[in-house]
Amino acid sequence: MNRIRFGTAGQSESFAAMGYKTSLDVPEYTAKFGLHAFEYQCGHGVRLGEEKAREMARRAQERDILFSLHAPYFISMSSLNEETRLRSVDYILQSCRVVRALGGRRVIFHSGSCGKQSREQALEKALDTMEKIVRAVDEAGYGDLTLCPETMGKIGQLGTLDEVLTLCQVDKRITPCIDFGHLNARTLGGIKGRAEYEEILDRMEDVLGDERAKAFHVHFSRIEYSAGGEKQHHTFADTQWGPEPEPLLRLCKERQLSPVIICESAGTQAEDARTMQLYYESLF
Ligand SMILES: [Zn+2]
């Protein structure tokens, strides 16, 4: 069986309900669901101390759980304000420091809004910021870590599949985070089934043409959308919103892909990640 790590974005509602209290309990909780990945959320700032992170890493390693880290939402790689744009570099460096202490490798980030400029101009700015980020990350000694720009759910945000793949071309280590719920939301329900998943996977293979098209990063949840794209995340029980996970998981098996799949359901991440994992295992 090709190895896919399934895991959760942050703590589910059941974490507290099961009596767990601190982030130190995350590895034990994650293991209870049979999961092997956990994306630590630093969306509102990187506040996790390194000592605590190292203890979390120790407990995770015992259970074969791999951390990734979601960088702050303040990152704005295309900002027209130079100071704001360049601060994106600092947020990534802070994230690298903590993900290293967590024993993880991947830093996932949003490139930000396009703002009052064309998509082309926004992408051009983001590419320049990306180059600065790569340089700063290498200089700080984090060159072994993996930067993962994410596909975004709102149409006004930089983060179509092609925009993310263009950012990945700045350096061969940059690996896409494909948020299929976001792609479905920004195309107003464009992922209808197997054919659309195949198109996305083929496009990654065409543009990247290397291991990154197999061992990419995934965010998965059912997401409500309106005219502007993403509105809110739902759970697997809210089946009126797509996309459907099964065709993607079948393709992962057929093509022998080995992504890390992080479930971002609203409150039932661990339960829904487990559902995906059980379905995937049932294919073998
Ligand atoms: Zn995200």
Residues whose N, C-alpha, C, O or C-beta is under 5 A from the ligand:
A	BS01	ZN	E150
